[in-house]
Amino acid sequence: MIYDAEEFNRLRKVVISISLTSWLVILFKPVTSSCCAAVTTAWLLDLRCNLNLLGSLASDWVLMLLAMMGPTLVPAIYHVRISSFARRRLRSTVLFIGSYGVIWLAAGAILLSAQRCSMWLEPQSNLPAISVGVVALLWQVSPIKQRCLNRCHSHRPLAAFGFGADRDVIHMGFEHGLWCAGSCWAAMLFPLLLSQGHLLTMAAITVLMFCERLDPPKAPSWRWRGFHTAFCYIRLRLRDVYSVRPRFAFTTQA
C-alpha cells in the first residue's frame, strides 16, 4: 500500500466538512428536540410519543456521531479506500461506515437508556454527570483505554476481490467500532447527563478524542493521555490564527 497524500487530504476535507455541517445542525436545532431534552411523563404512557421520541433520539445520536467521531475516522476510511480498487472504493467505504455505525447505534441505545434512566430518577441533577465524569477521567488514564486506542490504530489487511473484500471491510467496521466504543463510551455518556453546557462539553471532548488519536500506540499503563496533545494542538491553531505575518517587505535606500 502506497501513501497518497492527495487522496488523504481530499478525504480529510470531506470528512471535516460533514462533521462541521453536523455541528451546525446540532447548534441550530430546537433545544426541545435535542438528545438532552427533559423527560416528560407523557412518553411513558403514549405509544406515539414513544415512537416520536425514539426517532428524535436516533437522529440526534447520528448527528452526534457525525460531529464527534467523524474526524477520528479519517485514517481508517483512508485505509479502506487505499486498499480497494478504484471501482470498489465507494462500496467499501459505505460498507465500512455502515458496519461501524451499527456498533455505535447499539452503544447509543445503551448510553441513551442510561441517560433517560438518570433523568427520570434524578431530574435536573448533575450528580449522575459528576459520577460518570469521575469514571470517564479514570477510564481516560487506565491501561484498558490504551489497549482500545492501540487497536483503533491497527488496521487489518483487506482482500481485494469479491465477497472476501466485502467481508473484510465489514469485519473491519465492526472491529473498529467495538474498540472505538470501548475507548470513548464514558466520554460520550458524560455530556448526555449534563443539565446544561452539554454542547460545549461535546466540543471539548471531540478535540480530546481527535488529539488522543494523534498519539502513537504505546504500552498500556496508567498515564494521562490526550490532554497534552490537545493543549499543543489548540496552541498551534491559535498561533496560526492570531499570528501576524507581513505580506510585503519594505526596503530603504540610502
C-alpha positions as CSV (number, residue, x, y, z in Angstrom):
1,M,0.0,0.0,0.0
2,I,1.5,3.4,-1.1
3,Y,0.6,6.5,0.8
4,D,-1.3,9.0,-1.4
5,A,-1.2,12.5,0.2
6,E,-3.6,14.0,-2.2
7,E,-6.2,11.3,-1.6
8,F,-5.7,11.6,2.2
9,N,-6.1,15.4,2.1
10,R,-9.2,15.2,-0.1
11,L,-10.8,12.6,2.2
12,R,-10.0,14.7,5.3
13,K,-11.6,17.8,3.8
14,V,-14.8,15.8,3.0
15,V,-15.0,14.2,6.5
16,I,-14.3,17.5,8.3
17,S,-16.9,19.3,6.2
18,I,-19.5,16.6,7.1
19,S,-18.5,16.9,10.8
20,L,-18.8,20.7,10.7
21,T,-22.1,20.6,9.0
22,S,-23.4,18.2,11.7
23,W,-22.2,20.7,14.4
24,L,-24.1,23.5,12.7
25,V,-27.3,21.3,12.6
26,I,-26.9,20.5,16.2
27,L,-26.3,24.1,17.2
28,F,-29.4,25.4,15.3
29,K,-31.8,22.6,16.2
30,P,-34.5,23.5,18.7
31,V,-33.5,22.6,22.2
32,T,-36.7,20.6,22.8
33,S,-35.7,18.1,20.1
34,S,-32.2,17.5,21.3
35,C,-30.9,14.3,22.8
36,C,-30.6,16.0,26.1
37,A,-34.3,17.2,26.3
38,A,-36.1,16.8,29.5
39,V,-38.1,13.7,30.2
40,T,-41.8,14.1,30.4
41,T,-44.4,11.7,31.9
42,A,-46.3,11.5,28.6
43,W,-43.6,9.5,26.8
44,L,-44.1,6.7,29.4
45,L,-47.8,6.4,28.6
46,D,-48.3,7.3,24.9
47,L,-47.1,4.9,22.2
48,R,-47.0,7.6,19.6
49,C,-45.0,9.9,21.8
50,N,-42.6,6.9,22.4
51,L,-42.1,6.4,18.7
52,N,-41.5,10.1,18.1
53,L,-39.1,10.2,21.0
54,L,-37.2,7.2,19.7
55,G,-37.0,8.8,16.2
56,S,-35.7,12.1,17.7
57,L,-33.1,10.3,19.9
58,A,-31.9,8.2,16.9
59,S,-31.5,11.2,14.6
60,D,-29.8,13.2,17.4
61,W,-27.4,10.4,18.1
62,V,-26.5,10.0,14.5
63,L,-25.7,13.8,14.3
64,M,-23.7,13.5,17.5
65,L,-21.7,10.6,16.0
66,L,-21.0,12.5,12.7
67,A,-20.0,15.6,14.6
68,M,-17.8,14.0,17.3
69,M,-16.5,10.8,15.7
70,G,-16.1,11.8,12.1
71,P,-12.6,13.4,12.4
72,T,-11.3,10.3,14.2
73,L,-12.3,8.0,11.3
74,V,-10.2,9.6,8.6
75,P,-7.2,7.2,8.9
76,A,-9.5,4.1,9.0
77,I,-11.5,5.3,6.0
78,Y,-8.3,6.1,4.1
79,H,-7.0,2.6,4.8
80,V,-10.2,1.2,3.4
81,R,-10.1,3.3,0.3
82,I,-6.4,2.9,-0.5
83,S,-6.7,-0.8,0.0
84,S,-9.5,-1.1,-2.5
85,F,-9.6,-0.8,-6.3
86,A,-11.0,2.5,-7.6
87,R,-14.2,0.9,-8.8
88,R,-14.8,-0.6,-5.3
89,R,-13.9,2.4,-3.2
90,L,-17.3,3.9,-2.7
91,R,-18.8,0.5,-2.0
92,S,-16.1,-0.4,0.5
93,T,-16.4,3.0,2.2
94,V,-20.2,2.6,2.6
95,L,-19.8,-0.9,4.0
96,F,-17.2,0.2,6.5
97,I,-19.1,3.2,7.7
98,G,-22.4,1.2,7.9
99,S,-20.9,-1.7,10.0
100,Y,-19.1,0.9,12.2
101,G,-22.3,2.8,12.6
102,V,-24.2,-0.4,13.6
103,I,-21.9,-0.8,16.6
104,W,-22.3,2.8,17.7
105,L,-26.1,2.6,17.2
106,A,-26.1,-0.3,19.6
107,A,-23.8,1.6,22.0
108,G,-26.1,4.6,21.7
109,A,-29.1,2.5,22.7
110,I,-27.3,1.6,25.9
111,L,-26.0,5.1,26.6
112,L,-29.2,6.9,25.9
113,S,-31.1,4.4,28.0
114,A,-28.7,5.2,30.9
115,Q,-29.3,8.9,30.2
116,R,-33.1,8.5,30.3
117,C,-33.0,6.5,33.5
118,S,-30.8,9.1,35.2
119,M,-33.0,11.9,34.1
120,W,-36.1,10.0,35.4
121,L,-34.5,9.2,38.7
122,E,-32.6,12.4,39.2
123,P,-34.3,15.2,37.1
124,Q,-32.3,18.4,36.7
125,S,-29.4,17.0,38.8
126,N,-25.8,16.9,37.9
127,L,-25.0,14.1,40.3
128,P,-25.1,11.4,37.6
129,A,-22.9,13.6,35.3
130,I,-20.4,14.1,38.1
131,S,-20.3,10.4,38.8
132,V,-19.8,9.5,35.2
133,G,-17.3,12.3,34.8
134,V,-15.1,10.7,37.5
135,V,-15.5,7.3,35.8
136,A,-14.6,8.9,32.4
137,L,-11.5,10.5,33.9
138,L,-10.3,7.2,35.4
139,W,-11.0,5.4,32.2
140,Q,-9.0,8.1,30.3
141,V,-5.9,7.3,32.2
142,S,-6.4,3.5,32.5
143,P,-4.4,0.8,30.7
144,I,-7.6,-0.6,29.2
145,K,-8.2,2.7,27.4
146,Q,-4.7,2.5,25.9
147,R,-5.4,-1.0,24.7
148,C,-8.5,0.2,22.9
149,L,-6.6,3.1,21.4
150,N,-3.9,0.8,20.2
151,R,-6.4,-1.4,18.5
152,C,-8.0,1.6,16.9
153,H,-4.6,2.3,15.3
154,S,-4.3,-1.2,14.0
155,H,-6.0,-1.8,10.6
156,R,-6.3,-5.3,9.2
157,P,-5.3,-6.2,5.7
158,L,-8.2,-6.3,3.3
159,A,-8.9,-8.7,0.4
160,A,-9.0,-7.1,-3.0
161,F,-11.7,-9.1,-4.8
162,G,-15.2,-10.4,-4.5
163,F,-17.0,-11.5,-1.3
164,G,-13.8,-11.6,0.6
165,A,-13.2,-7.9,0.1
166,D,-16.8,-7.0,1.3
167,R,-16.4,-9.4,4.3
168,D,-13.1,-7.9,5.4
169,V,-14.4,-4.4,5.2
170,I,-17.5,-5.2,7.2
171,H,-15.4,-7.1,9.7
172,M,-13.0,-4.1,10.0
173,G,-16.0,-1.8,10.6
174,F,-17.4,-3.9,13.4
175,E,-14.0,-4.4,14.9
176,H,-13.1,-0.7,14.7
177,G,-16.5,0.3,16.1
178,L,-16.1,-2.0,19.1
179,W,-12.7,-0.7,20.0
180,C,-13.7,2.9,19.4
181,A,-16.8,2.4,21.6
182,G,-14.7,0.8,24.2
183,S,-12.3,3.8,24.2
184,C,-14.9,6.5,24.1
185,W,-18.1,5.2,25.9
186,A,-17.6,7.2,29.1
187,A,-16.6,10.4,27.4
188,M,-19.7,10.1,25.1
189,L,-22.0,9.5,28.1
190,F,-20.8,12.4,30.2
191,P,-22.2,15.3,28.1
192,L,-25.5,13.5,27.8
193,L,-26.0,13.7,31.6
194,L,-25.3,17.4,32.0
195,S,-28.3,19.6,32.7
196,Q,-26.6,22.4,30.8
197,G,-23.5,23.1,28.9
198,H,-23.5,19.8,27.1
199,L,-22.7,21.3,23.6
200,L,-19.6,23.0,24.9
201,T,-18.6,19.8,26.7
202,M,-19.2,17.8,23.5
203,A,-16.9,20.2,21.6
204,A,-14.1,19.8,24.2
205,I,-14.4,16.0,24.2
206,T,-14.3,16.0,20.4
207,V,-11.0,17.8,20.5
208,L,-9.7,15.4,23.1
209,M,-10.7,12.3,21.2
210,F,-9.2,13.7,18.0
211,C,-5.9,14.6,19.6
212,E,-5.6,11.3,21.5
213,R,-5.7,9.5,18.1
214,L,-2.8,11.6,17.0
215,D,-0.6,10.0,19.7
216,P,1.2,6.8,18.5
217,P,0.4,3.4,20.1
218,K,2.0,2.9,23.5
219,A,2.4,0.2,26.1
220,P,-0.7,0.0,28.3
221,S,-0.2,1.8,31.6
222,W,-1.7,4.4,33.9
223,R,-1.0,7.8,32.4
224,W,-2.6,11.0,31.3
225,R,-3.3,10.7,27.6
226,G,-4.7,13.1,25.0
227,F,-4.6,16.2,27.2
228,H,-1.0,17.3,26.4
229,T,-1.6,16.7,22.7
230,A,-4.9,18.6,22.8
231,F,-3.2,21.5,24.5
232,C,-0.4,21.6,21.9
233,Y,-2.9,21.3,19.1
234,I,-5.1,24.1,20.3
235,R,-2.0,26.3,21.0
236,L,-0.7,25.7,17.4
237,R,-4.2,26.5,15.9
238,L,-4.5,29.7,18.0
239,R,-0.9,30.7,17.0
240,D,-1.9,30.2,13.3
241,V,-5.0,32.3,13.7
242,Y,-3.5,35.2,15.6
243,S,0.0,35.3,14.2
244,V,0.6,38.4,12.1
245,R,3.0,38.0,9.2
246,P,3.9,40.9,6.9
247,R,2.8,40.4,3.4
248,F,5.2,43.0,1.9
249,A,8.8,43.6,2.5
250,F,9.8,47.3,2.5
251,T,13.4,48.2,1.9
252,T,15.1,51.6,2.4
253,Q,17.6,53.0,0.1
254,A,20.4,55.3,1.2
